[in-house]
Amino acid sequence: MEKFSVNRLAKLAGVSVRTLHHYDEIGLLKPAIRAESKYRYYGKEELLRLQQILLYKEMDFTLAQIAEILDDPDFDLLKALGEHRKQLQRKKQRMAALLQTVDKTIVQLKTKKMNYEEMYKGFGKEKFEAYTKEAKERWGEETINQSHKKILAMDKKDWEALKQRGEDINKALTAAMDLKPEDAGVQELIRQHYEMMGCHFDVTKEIYRGLGSMYVEDERFTAYYEKYRPGLAAFLRDAIHLFCANKPA
């Protein structure tokens, strides 16, 4: 096995020695060998794990979330790399759009011929409009317009409280994943999730069931829930489908 010292790995990966020491201390990345001289040495498995850590950090995962993902017995390295590639490809496309926007603005400033319509290509507004269009096509314009009205009617305090409620439910569902979807405690959490969704728009059984399916079928939703724990999206879908099957009309 080829061995990499802390200094060599830090230089290779572009991180500090202190960072590697910290990862070791918190159990995120332990060396393969600890010599009697207390030197740390890393092998192939540790180098691959560090690559995963850096990739997940690039996507704004916390170190605690990364540790939970990588330590999951069902973690699949090749599958994870495939997902990273999709995420990075989307980021690359967005960066390319932003770079083009900057280049155009430079030219316009030099020629003093401004095109204000092109100044914000690639920013959040464009993405928001694209998602809104997609949502209207999927759920209907009336449903989405109703959702916007409900959200706009909230003050900042109410909106923050709603977001925190969603976060609490997601964390509780994550902790309940070792139970079966039909467990009474899980179904109670799903009932709370269903009611919370009703704060966004008038949710029906049909819409809620479709939303559950989308958590698995749409990689954006899947990626969001996988941040909490791998498999949460599928667990949530199964629990939602069961809830809808048992809910009175």
SEDO-13903 format. One record per residue (C-alpha): x, z, y. Coordinates in steps of 0.1 Angstrom, whole numbers, plus 2048, in hexadecimal, padded with zeros to 3 digits. Each point is the difference from the previous one (the first is absolute). Layout:
% residues N
XZY ...
***
This chain:
% residues 249
800800800 80D7F6822 80181F816 7FA802825 80B81D815 7EB80D81C 8167EF81A 7FF7DF7EE 7DB8017FA 7F980A825 8157E280C 7F07E87E7 7DC80B808 805804826 7F5825800 81481F809 8118177E8 7EA81C80F 7E17EC7F6 80C7FE7DC 808825800 7DD80780D 7F07EA7E6 8138137E5 7F682280F 7DB7F87FF 8027F07DE 7F77DD80C 8217F07F4 8178147EA 8237F37F6 8057F57DC 8208157FE 80D81F811 8258037FB 8118227FD 80E7F8822 7DC80080D 8027DB807 7E07ED7FB 7FF7DF7ED 7E37E77FE 7F97E57E6 7E97E27FC 7E08147FD 80781481F 8087E1814 7DF7F07F6 7EE820809 811801822 7F47DC806 7DD80B7F8 80381D818 80C7EA81C 7E57E67FA 7E481A800 80F80F820 7FE7DD80F 7DB8017FA 7FD822811 7FB8167E1 80B824804 81C80D7E9 7E68167EF 7EA7E27F8 81E7EC7F4 80B81C7E9 7DD8027F1 7FE7DB7FB 8237FC7F0 7FC81F7EA 7DE7F57F2 8047F97DA 7ED7DF805 8177F381B 8097DC7F9 81F7F4812 7F97DA7FC 7DC80480B 80C81581E 8197E580A 7E47E67FE 7EB815818 81D805817 8067DA802 7DB7FA80A 80281B81B 8217F380D 7F47DC800 7E280A816 818813817 8177E2802 7E37EA80A 7F681881C 82480380C 8037DA801 7E07FF815 80D81A818 8227EF803 7EE7DF808 7EC81381B 82080E810 8117DE800 7E27EF810 7FE81C81B 8257FB808 7FB7DB805 7E1805815 812819816 81C7E8805 7E97E3808 7E8815813 7E37F17EC 7EE81E7F0 7E87FC7E4 7F08227FE 7EC7F77E1 8217FF7EC 80E82180C 7F18167E5 8027EA7E1 8098167E2 7F682180F 7E58187F3 7E37F0812 8047E07EC 8018137DF 7E281580A 7EC7E1808 80A7F07DF 7F581F7ED 7DF801813 7F87DC7F8 8088067DB 7EB820800 7E27ED80F 8037E57E6 80081A7E4 7E781A80D 7EC7ED81A 802800826 7E4819805 81281A7EA 8217FC812 7F1800823 7ED8207F6 82180F7F5 8117F8821 7E3810813 8028207EC 825803805 7FE7F8826 7E581A803 81881B7F4 817813819 8248057F7 7FA8237F1 7E57F37E9 8167E27F5 81E8167F9 7E98177EC 7F27E37EB 8247F47F9 80A8227F5 7E28037EA 8097E07EF 82480C7FB 7F48217F1 7E97ED7E7 81C7E87F6 81881D7FA 7E68137EC 7F97E17EB 8257FC7FA 8028237F3 7E27FA7EA 80E7E17EF 8098137E0 7DA8057FB 7E87E57F4 7EC7EC81A 7E080F7F1 80C824807 7E7813816 81C809819 80B7DC803 7DD7F4805 7FA81981B 81F7F3812 7F27DC7FC 7DF80C80F 81380D81E 8137DF802 7DF7ED7FF 7F281681C 8207FB815 7FD7DA7FC 7DD80480E 80F80C821 80F7DD803 7E27EB7F7 7DF8037EC 80F7FF7DD 7EA7F57E3 8078047DB 8077DB7FE 81980181D 8108207F3 8057F17DD 80F7E180F 817815816 80C8127E0 8087DF7F0 8137F581F 81781E7FE 80F7EF7E1 7FA7DB807 80E800823 825808800 7FF80E824 7E781B7F5 8148067DF 820805814 7EF819817 7F48167E3 8207FC7EC 81181281C 7EE8207F5 8077FB7DB 8037E27E9 7DF7F87EF 7EA81081A 7F07DF80A 7F47FA7DC 7F68247FC 7EB7FF820 7F07DF7F5 7F680E7DE 7F2820810 7ED7EC81A 7F07E87E6 7F581E7EC 7F281181F 7EC7E1809 7F37FC7DC 7F2824801 7F4800824 7DA7FC804 7F57E0813 
***
